[in-house]
């Protein structure tokens, strides 16, 4: 009897850490999504106050590159015998990764944020799998086969995603609840859209903001296709991230010099602007990439993308508390989330079939296996 109790106690002690490690990645990922939305709302606040979105991208990416570059060499220090870094083809890949993954996508995303709201940012970010699927068809990386259940799921999810995006764009609907903080902010300043970290948007620019964010998602989808071959050529992923971030910073700076002729736009205030840039660079450049890589290594490649729709939940909660959210935006975002999960389910079925040796006429789209962590993130911070 005593031996049985002892064995039971030892068994219980053995399973407890396993249960904890099942819960920890979930808590970490939910926290990461909540932090992303909080920083997005804060960025909306700073940009609406007058900071140029193009300057914001340059400063955050520059600081992120400075942080990532030494860390990537420390992270991959034990690795030996990797591919030569200094090749023309690799530099060309880095150039186009920086162009699509940072210069185009980030600048369009922050500009779109200035015209819309964080919940629209979340919604349009959910278009990335559908756009990647369409891009793969255009590039003939997958074959059209209606007999394949995974292909039908992706097509259905793509249609649903575009229906949700259209609703987010064209139908706002009534307010869920008018925030007292938002009313107080409007009373203090009728022409200013921002006070006390409270965001709002001019309705006439809502559609423009959504279009810019959708274009940003398309740019990320192009980036996805480029990064697959890049990581196959050079598998030290953190170095790839740091170098294409550097390329994107230089490109964004050149773009900003053309778009922002006012030198005063480059002046930083020693207040929440500087704090936000530091936090955004540290979070988006290093912390989020490392955490996502850790979660993918523990739970598999589909674990991290599963949490992306959580951003809609946080954006809705923060919006109701701090500002005002419309029913149309939330309903459209939910429909987009359904399409997102449907496309991801089709991708998962395809990967499972491939893993079990089932012959498929579709091309196995391997970007889901690659831990280069902006793919999940058309989160703009």
The 8 nearest C-alpha neighbors of each residue, nearest first, counted from 0:
[[1, 3, 2, 4, 5, 6, 7, 8],
 [2, 0, 4, 3, 5, 6, 7, 8],
 [1, 3, 5, 0, 4, 6, 7, 8],
 [4, 2, 6, 0, 1, 5, 7, 8],
 [5, 3, 7, 1, 6, 2, 8, 0],
 [4, 6, 2, 8, 7, 3, 9, 1],
 [7, 5, 9, 3, 8, 4, 10, 2],
 [8, 6, 10, 4, 5, 9, 3, 11],
 [7, 9, 5, 11, 10, 6, 4, 12],
 [8, 10, 12, 6, 11, 7, 5, 13],
 [11, 9, 7, 13, 8, 12, 6, 14],
 [12, 10, 8, 14, 13, 9, 7, 15],
 [11, 13, 9, 10, 15, 14, 8, 16],
 [14, 12, 10, 11, 15, 9, 16, 17],
 [13, 15, 17, 11, 12, 16, 10, 18],
 [14, 16, 18, 17, 12, 13, 11, 19],
 [17, 15, 19, 18, 14, 20, 13, 12],
 [18, 16, 20, 14, 15, 19, 21, 13],
 [17, 19, 21, 15, 16, 20, 14, 22],
 [20, 18, 16, 22, 21, 17, 23, 15],
 [21, 19, 23, 17, 22, 18, 16, 24],
 [20, 22, 18, 19, 23, 17, 24, 25],
 [21, 23, 19, 25, 20, 24, 26, 18],
 [22, 24, 20, 26, 25, 21, 27, 19],
 [25, 23, 27, 26, 22, 28, 294, 21],
 [24, 26, 28, 22, 23, 27, 29, 21],
 [27, 25, 23, 29, 24, 28, 30, 22],
 [26, 28, 24, 30, 25, 29, 23, 31],
 [29, 27, 31, 25, 30, 26, 24, 32],
 [30, 28, 32, 26, 31, 27, 25, 33],
 [31, 29, 33, 27, 28, 32, 34, 26],
 [30, 32, 28, 34, 29, 33, 35, 27],
 [33, 31, 35, 29, 34, 30, 310, 28],
 [32, 34, 30, 36, 35, 31, 313, 37],
 [35, 33, 37, 31, 32, 36, 30, 38],
 [34, 36, 32, 38, 33, 37, 31, 39],
 [35, 37, 39, 33, 38, 34, 40, 314],
 [38, 36, 34, 40, 39, 35, 33, 41],
 [37, 39, 41, 35, 36, 40, 42, 34],
 [40, 38, 36, 42, 41, 37, 35, 43],
 [41, 39, 43, 37, 42, 38, 36, 117],
 [40, 42, 38, 44, 39, 43, 196, 37],
 [43, 41, 39, 45, 44, 40, 38, 46],
 [44, 42, 40, 46, 41, 45, 47, 113],
 [43, 45, 41, 47, 42, 46, 196, 198],
 [44, 46, 48, 42, 47, 43, 50, 41],
 [47, 45, 50, 43, 49, 48, 44, 42],
 [48, 46, 44, 49, 45, 43, 113, 193],
 [49, 47, 45, 46, 50, 44, 193, 192],
 [48, 50, 47, 46, 51, 45, 264, 52],
 [49, 51, 46, 45, 48, 52, 264, 47],
 [50, 52, 54, 53, 46, 55, 49, 264],
 [51, 53, 55, 54, 109, 110, 46, 56],
 [54, 52, 56, 55, 51, 255, 106, 57],
 [55, 53, 57, 51, 56, 52, 58, 265],
 [54, 56, 52, 58, 53, 57, 59, 51],
 [57, 55, 53, 59, 54, 58, 60, 52],
 [58, 56, 54, 60, 55, 252, 59, 251],
 [57, 59, 61, 55, 60, 56, 62, 54],
 [60, 58, 280, 62, 276, 56, 61, 57],
 [59, 61, 63, 57, 248, 62, 58, 56],
 [62, 60, 58, 64, 63, 59, 248, 57],
 [61, 63, 65, 59, 64, 60, 280, 58],
 [62, 64, 280, 60, 284, 66, 61, 65],
 [65, 63, 67, 61, 66, 245, 62, 244],
 [64, 66, 62, 63, 67, 68, 61, 69],
 [65, 67, 63, 64, 68, 62, 69, 70],
 [68, 66, 64, 70, 241, 65, 69, 71],
 [67, 69, 241, 71, 70, 65, 66, 64],
 [70, 68, 72, 71, 67, 73, 66, 65],
 [69, 71, 73, 67, 68, 72, 74, 66],
 [72, 70, 74, 238, 237, 68, 73, 69],
 [71, 73, 75, 74, 69, 70, 76, 238],
 [72, 74, 76, 70, 71, 75, 69, 77],
 [73, 75, 71, 72, 76, 70, 237, 77],
 [76, 74, 72, 78, 73, 77, 71, 235],
 [75, 77, 73, 78, 72, 74, 79, 71],
 [78, 76, 75, 79, 74, 73, 72, 80],
 [79, 77, 75, 76, 80, 81, 235, 74],
 [80, 78, 81, 77, 76, 75, 82, 235],
 [79, 81, 82, 78, 83, 77, 233, 235],
 [82, 80, 79, 83, 233, 78, 234, 235],
 [83, 81, 233, 84, 80, 232, 234, 235],
 [82, 84, 85, 81, 86, 233, 80, 89],
 [85, 83, 86, 82, 89, 233, 90, 81],
 [84, 86, 83, 87, 89, 90, 88, 82],
 [85, 87, 89, 88, 84, 90, 83, 91],
 [86, 88, 90, 89, 91, 85, 92, 84],
 [89, 87, 91, 90, 86, 92, 93, 85],
 [88, 90, 92, 86, 91, 87, 93, 84],
 [91, 89, 93, 87, 92, 88, 94, 86],
 [90, 92, 94, 88, 89, 93, 87, 95],
 [91, 93, 89, 95, 90, 94, 96, 88],
 [94, 92, 243, 96, 90, 91, 95, 97],
 [95, 93, 91, 97, 92, 96, 246, 90],
 [94, 96, 98, 92, 97, 93, 99, 91],
 [97, 95, 93, 99, 100, 98, 94, 222],
 [96, 98, 247, 243, 246, 94, 101, 100],
 [97, 99, 102, 95, 96, 101, 247, 100],
 [100, 98, 218, 103, 96, 222, 97, 101],
 [99, 101, 97, 96, 222, 219, 104, 98],
 [100, 102, 105, 247, 97, 104, 103, 99],
 [103, 101, 98, 251, 247, 105, 104, 106],
 [104, 102, 99, 106, 101, 105, 98, 107],
 [103, 105, 215, 107, 101, 218, 106, 100],
 [106, 104, 108, 101, 107, 103, 102, 109],
 [105, 107, 109, 108, 103, 104, 53, 102],
 [108, 106, 110, 104, 105, 215, 211, 109],
 [107, 109, 105, 111, 212, 106, 110, 215],
 [110, 108, 112, 111, 106, 107, 52, 105],
 [109, 111, 107, 113, 112, 108, 52, 106],
 [112, 110, 208, 108, 211, 114, 109, 212],
 [111, 113, 109, 115, 114, 110, 116, 108],
 [112, 114, 110, 111, 115, 43, 109, 46],
 [115, 113, 208, 111, 112, 204, 205, 200],
 [114, 116, 205, 208, 112, 200, 113, 111],
 [115, 117, 119, 118, 112, 120, 200, 199],
 [118, 116, 120, 119, 40, 314, 121, 39],
 [117, 119, 121, 314, 120, 116, 311, 122],
 [120, 118, 122, 117, 121, 116, 123, 115],
 [121, 119, 117, 118, 123, 122, 124, 116],
 [122, 120, 118, 124, 119, 123, 311, 310],
 [121, 123, 119, 332, 124, 125, 120, 118],
 [124, 122, 125, 126, 120, 213, 121, 212],
 [123, 125, 377, 121, 126, 122, 127, 216],
 [124, 126, 123, 122, 127, 339, 335, 121],
 [127, 125, 124, 129, 123, 128, 130, 160],
 [126, 128, 130, 216, 125, 129, 220, 124],
 [129, 127, 131, 130, 126, 132, 342, 339],
 [130, 128, 157, 132, 126, 131, 127, 133],
 [129, 131, 133, 127, 132, 128, 134, 126],
 [132, 130, 220, 134, 128, 129, 133, 127],
 [131, 133, 129, 135, 130, 134, 128, 136],
 [134, 132, 130, 136, 135, 131, 137, 129],
 [133, 135, 131, 137, 136, 132, 130, 138],
 [134, 136, 140, 138, 132, 133, 137, 139],
 [135, 137, 139, 133, 134, 138, 141, 140],
 [138, 136, 134, 139, 135, 133, 140, 141],
 [137, 139, 135, 136, 140, 134, 141, 133],
 [140, 138, 136, 141, 137, 135, 142, 134],
 [139, 141, 135, 138, 362, 136, 142, 137],
 [142, 140, 362, 361, 139, 136, 135, 143],
 [143, 141, 361, 144, 360, 139, 140, 136],
 [142, 144, 145, 141, 150, 361, 136, 360],
 [145, 143, 146, 147, 142, 150, 360, 361],
 [144, 146, 147, 151, 143, 150, 148, 149],
 [147, 145, 144, 148, 151, 150, 149, 143],
 [148, 146, 150, 145, 149, 144, 151, 359],
 [147, 149, 151, 150, 152, 146, 345, 145],
 [150, 148, 345, 152, 147, 151, 349, 348],
 [149, 151, 153, 147, 152, 148, 154, 345],
 [152, 150, 154, 148, 153, 149, 145, 155],
 [153, 151, 345, 149, 155, 150, 154, 156],
 [152, 154, 342, 156, 150, 345, 151, 155],
 [153, 155, 157, 151, 156, 152, 150, 158],
 [156, 154, 152, 158, 157, 153, 151, 159],
 [155, 157, 338, 341, 342, 153, 159, 154],
 [156, 158, 129, 160, 154, 155, 159, 153],
 [159, 157, 155, 161, 160, 156, 162, 154],
 [158, 160, 338, 162, 156, 157, 161, 163],
 [161, 159, 335, 338, 157, 163, 162, 158],
 [160, 162, 164, 158, 163, 159, 165, 157],
 [161, 163, 159, 165, 160, 164, 158, 166],
 [164, 162, 331, 335, 334, 166, 160, 161],
 [163, 165, 161, 167, 166, 162, 160, 168],
 [166, 164, 168, 162, 163, 167, 169, 161],
 [165, 167, 331, 163, 170, 168, 169, 164],
 [168, 166, 331, 328, 164, 165, 169, 170],
 [169, 167, 165, 166, 206, 170, 209, 164],
 [168, 170, 166, 167, 165, 171, 206, 327],
 [171, 169, 166, 327, 172, 167, 168, 328],
 [170, 172, 327, 325, 328, 326, 169, 173],
 [173, 171, 327, 326, 325, 170, 174, 328],
 [174, 172, 325, 326, 175, 171, 327, 324],
 [173, 175, 325, 176, 324, 326, 177, 323],
 [176, 174, 325, 324, 326, 173, 177, 323],
 [177, 175, 174, 178, 319, 323, 324, 325],
 [176, 178, 323, 179, 174, 175, 322, 181],
 [177, 179, 181, 180, 322, 323, 320, 176],
 [180, 178, 182, 181, 183, 177, 322, 321],
 [179, 181, 183, 178, 182, 321, 184, 322],
 [180, 182, 322, 184, 178, 179, 183, 185],
 [183, 181, 179, 185, 184, 180, 186, 178],
 [182, 184, 180, 186, 181, 185, 179, 187],
 [183, 185, 181, 187, 182, 186, 194, 180],
 [186, 184, 182, 188, 189, 187, 183, 181],
 [185, 187, 183, 184, 188, 182, 189, 181],
 [188, 186, 184, 185, 183, 189, 194, 191],
 [189, 187, 185, 191, 186, 190, 184, 192],
 [188, 190, 185, 191, 186, 187, 192, 184],
 [191, 189, 188, 192, 185, 193, 187, 186],
 [190, 192, 188, 193, 189, 185, 48, 194],
 [193, 191, 199, 190, 198, 47, 200, 194],
 [192, 194, 198, 197, 191, 44, 47, 48],
 [193, 195, 197, 196, 184, 192, 198, 44],
 [194, 196, 197, 193, 184, 44, 180, 198],
 [197, 195, 44, 194, 41, 198, 193, 40],
 [198, 196, 195, 194, 321, 193, 322, 44],
 [199, 197, 193, 44, 322, 43, 196, 192],
 [198, 200, 192, 193, 322, 197, 116, 201],
 [201, 199, 115, 202, 114, 116, 192, 198],
 [200, 202, 203, 204, 205, 114, 199, 115],
 [203, 201, 205, 204, 200, 115, 206, 114],
 [202, 204, 201, 205, 206, 207, 200, 114],
 [203, 205, 207, 114, 202, 206, 201, 208],
 [204, 206, 115, 208, 202, 207, 203, 114],
 [207, 205, 209, 208, 168, 204, 210, 169],
 [208, 206, 210, 204, 209, 205, 211, 114],
 [207, 209, 111, 114, 115, 205, 211, 206],
 [208, 210, 212, 206, 207, 211, 213, 168],
 [209, 211, 213, 207, 212, 208, 214, 206],
 [210, 212, 111, 214, 208, 209, 213, 107],
 [213, 211, 215, 209, 108, 111, 214, 210],
 [212, 214, 216, 210, 215, 211, 123, 209],
 [215, 213, 217, 211, 212, 216, 210, 218],
 [214, 216, 104, 212, 218, 213, 217, 107],
 [217, 215, 213, 219, 218, 214, 127, 124],
 [218, 216, 220, 214, 215, 219, 130, 213],
 [217, 219, 215, 221, 99, 220, 216, 104],
 [218, 220, 222, 216, 221, 217, 100, 223],
 [221, 219, 131, 217, 223, 222, 218, 127],
 [222, 220, 218, 223, 224, 219, 217, 225],
 [221, 223, 219, 225, 220, 99, 224, 100],
 [224, 222, 220, 226, 221, 225, 219, 374],
 [223, 225, 221, 222, 226, 227, 220, 366],
 [226, 224, 222, 223, 227, 228, 229, 221],
 [225, 227, 229, 223, 228, 224, 230, 222],
 [228, 226, 366, 229, 225, 230, 224, 231],
 [227, 229, 231, 226, 230, 225, 232, 224],
 [230, 228, 226, 232, 231, 227, 233, 225],
 [229, 231, 234, 233, 232, 228, 227, 226],
 [232, 230, 228, 229, 233, 234, 227, 226],
 [233, 231, 229, 230, 228, 234, 82, 89],
 [232, 234, 230, 231, 235, 82, 229, 81],
 [235, 233, 230, 236, 231, 232, 81, 229],
 [236, 234, 238, 233, 237, 239, 75, 230],
 [235, 237, 239, 238, 234, 240, 371, 230],
 [236, 238, 240, 71, 239, 235, 241, 74],
 [239, 237, 71, 241, 240, 236, 235, 242],
 [238, 240, 236, 242, 237, 241, 243, 235],
 [241, 239, 237, 238, 243, 242, 244, 236],
 [240, 242, 238, 244, 68, 67, 239, 243],
 [243, 241, 245, 244, 239, 240, 238, 246],
 [242, 244, 97, 93, 246, 245, 240, 241],
 [245, 243, 247, 241, 242, 246, 64, 240],
 [246, 244, 242, 248, 243, 247, 64, 241],
 [247, 245, 243, 97, 249, 244, 248, 94],
 [248, 246, 97, 244, 250, 101, 102, 245],
 [247, 249, 245, 251, 246, 250, 60, 61],
 [250, 248, 252, 246, 251, 247, 253, 245],
 [249, 251, 247, 253, 252, 248, 102, 254],
 [252, 250, 254, 248, 102, 253, 249, 57],
 [251, 253, 255, 249, 254, 250, 57, 248],
 [254, 252, 250, 256, 251, 255, 249, 257],
 [253, 255, 251, 257, 252, 256, 250, 258],
 [254, 256, 258, 252, 257, 253, 259, 53],
 [257, 255, 253, 259, 254, 258, 252, 260],
 [256, 258, 255, 254, 259, 260, 253, 252],
 [259, 257, 255, 256, 260, 254, 53, 253],
 [260, 258, 256, 255, 261, 257, 264, 262],
 [261, 259, 262, 258, 256, 257, 255, 264],
 [260, 262, 263, 259, 264, 265, 258, 256],
 [263, 261, 264, 265, 260, 259, 266, 256],
 [262, 264, 265, 266, 261, 260, 267, 259],
 [263, 265, 262, 266, 261, 51, 50, 259],
 [266, 264, 263, 262, 267, 54, 261, 51],
 [267, 265, 263, 264, 268, 262, 50, 54],
 [268, 266, 265, 269, 273, 272, 264, 270],
 [267, 269, 270, 272, 273, 266, 271, 274],
 [268, 270, 273, 267, 272, 271, 274, 266],
 [269, 271, 268, 272, 273, 274, 267, 275],
 [270, 272, 274, 273, 275, 269, 268, 45],
 [273, 271, 275, 270, 274, 268, 276, 45],
 [272, 274, 276, 275, 271, 270, 269, 277],
 [275, 273, 271, 277, 272, 276, 278, 270],
 [274, 276, 278, 272, 273, 277, 279, 271],
 [277, 275, 279, 273, 59, 274, 278, 280],
 [276, 278, 274, 280, 275, 279, 281, 273],
 [279, 277, 275, 281, 280, 276, 282, 274],
 [278, 280, 276, 282, 277, 281, 283, 275],
 [279, 281, 63, 59, 277, 284, 283, 278],
 [282, 280, 278, 284, 279, 285, 283, 277],
 [281, 283, 286, 279, 280, 287, 284, 278],
 [284, 282, 280, 287, 380, 279, 281, 285],
 [283, 285, 63, 280, 281, 282, 286, 288],
 [284, 286, 288, 281, 287, 282, 283, 289],
 [285, 287, 282, 289, 288, 290, 281, 284],
 [286, 288, 290, 289, 283, 282, 285, 291],
 [289, 287, 291, 285, 286, 372, 290, 292],
 [288, 290, 292, 286, 287, 291, 285, 293],
 [291, 289, 293, 287, 292, 288, 286, 294],
 [292, 290, 294, 288, 293, 289, 287, 295],
 [291, 293, 289, 295, 290, 294, 370, 288],
 [292, 294, 290, 296, 291, 295, 289, 297],
 [295, 293, 291, 297, 296, 292, 298, 24],
 [296, 294, 299, 300, 292, 298, 297, 293],
 [295, 297, 293, 294, 299, 298, 292, 300],
 [296, 298, 294, 295, 299, 293, 24, 292],
 [299, 297, 295, 294, 296, 302, 300, 301],
 [298, 300, 295, 301, 302, 296, 297, 294],
 [301, 299, 295, 368, 302, 367, 303, 298],
 [302, 300, 299, 304, 303, 305, 367, 295],
 [301, 303, 305, 300, 299, 304, 298, 295],
 [302, 304, 305, 301, 306, 291, 295, 300],
 [305, 303, 306, 307, 301, 302, 375, 300],
 [306, 304, 303, 302, 307, 301, 308, 340],
 [307, 305, 304, 309, 308, 303, 28, 29],
 [306, 308, 309, 304, 305, 310, 375, 32],
 [309, 307, 310, 311, 306, 336, 305, 125],
 [310, 308, 312, 311, 307, 306, 32, 313],
 [309, 311, 308, 313, 312, 32, 314, 307],
 [312, 310, 314, 309, 313, 308, 121, 118],
 [313, 311, 309, 315, 310, 314, 316, 308],
 [312, 314, 316, 310, 315, 311, 33, 317],
 [313, 315, 311, 317, 118, 312, 316, 318],
 [316, 314, 318, 312, 313, 317, 311, 319],
 [317, 315, 313, 319, 318, 314, 312, 320],
 [318, 316, 320, 314, 319, 315, 321, 313],
 [317, 319, 315, 322, 321, 316, 320, 323],
 [318, 320, 316, 323, 317, 322, 321, 324],
 [321, 319, 317, 318, 178, 322, 316, 180],
 [322, 320, 318, 197, 317, 319, 180, 178],
 [321, 323, 181, 318, 178, 319, 197, 320],
 [324, 322, 319, 177, 318, 178, 176, 174],
 [323, 325, 318, 174, 175, 319, 326, 315],
 [326, 324, 174, 327, 173, 328, 175, 171],
 [325, 327, 329, 172, 328, 175, 173, 330],
 [328, 326, 171, 172, 330, 170, 325, 329],
 [327, 329, 167, 331, 326, 325, 330, 171],
 [328, 330, 332, 326, 331, 327, 333, 325],
 [331, 329, 333, 327, 332, 328, 326, 334],
 [330, 332, 163, 167, 166, 334, 328, 333],
 [331, 333, 335, 122, 329, 330, 334, 328],
 [334, 332, 336, 330, 335, 331, 329, 337],
 [335, 333, 163, 337, 331, 336, 332, 330],
 [334, 336, 160, 163, 332, 338, 333, 337],
 [335, 337, 339, 333, 334, 338, 308, 332],
 [338, 336, 334, 340, 339, 335, 341, 333],
 [339, 337, 156, 160, 159, 341, 335, 336],
 [338, 340, 336, 342, 337, 341, 125, 335],
 [339, 341, 343, 337, 342, 338, 344, 336],
 [342, 340, 156, 344, 338, 343, 339, 152],
 [343, 341, 153, 156, 345, 339, 344, 340],
 [342, 344, 340, 346, 345, 341, 347, 339],
 [345, 343, 347, 341, 346, 342, 340, 348],
 [346, 344, 149, 152, 342, 348, 153, 343],
 [345, 347, 343, 349, 344, 348, 350, 342],
 [346, 348, 344, 350, 349, 345, 351, 343],
 [349, 347, 351, 345, 350, 346, 149, 352],
 [348, 350, 346, 352, 347, 351, 149, 353],
 [351, 349, 353, 347, 352, 348, 354, 346],
 [352, 350, 354, 348, 353, 349, 347, 355],
 [353, 351, 357, 349, 355, 350, 354, 348],
 [352, 354, 350, 356, 351, 355, 357, 349],
 [353, 355, 351, 352, 356, 350, 357, 349],
 [356, 354, 352, 353, 357, 351, 350, 358],
 [355, 357, 353, 354, 358, 352, 351, 359],
 [358, 356, 352, 353, 355, 359, 354, 351],
 [357, 359, 356, 360, 353, 352, 361, 355],
 [360, 358, 361, 357, 353, 352, 362, 349],
 [359, 361, 142, 362, 358, 144, 141, 147],
 [362, 360, 141, 359, 142, 363, 143, 144],
 [361, 363, 141, 364, 140, 360, 142, 359],
 [364, 362, 365, 361, 350, 349, 353, 141],
 [365, 363, 366, 362, 367, 140, 346, 141],
 [364, 366, 367, 368, 363, 227, 369, 362],
 [365, 367, 369, 368, 227, 364, 223, 224],
 [366, 368, 365, 369, 300, 301, 364, 370],
 [369, 367, 300, 366, 365, 370, 301, 299],
 [368, 370, 366, 367, 371, 365, 227, 230],
 [371, 369, 372, 292, 368, 295, 236, 300],
 [372, 370, 369, 373, 236, 374, 240, 288],
 [371, 373, 374, 370, 288, 375, 291, 376],
 [372, 374, 376, 375, 371, 377, 100, 288],
 [375, 373, 376, 372, 223, 219, 377, 371],
 [376, 374, 373, 304, 377, 372, 307, 378],
 [377, 375, 378, 373, 374, 379, 372, 124],
 [376, 378, 124, 379, 375, 216, 374, 373],
 [379, 377, 376, 380, 124, 121, 35, 120],
 [378, 380, 377, 108, 105, 109, 376, 39],
 [379, 283, 378, 279, 39, 35, 38, 282]]
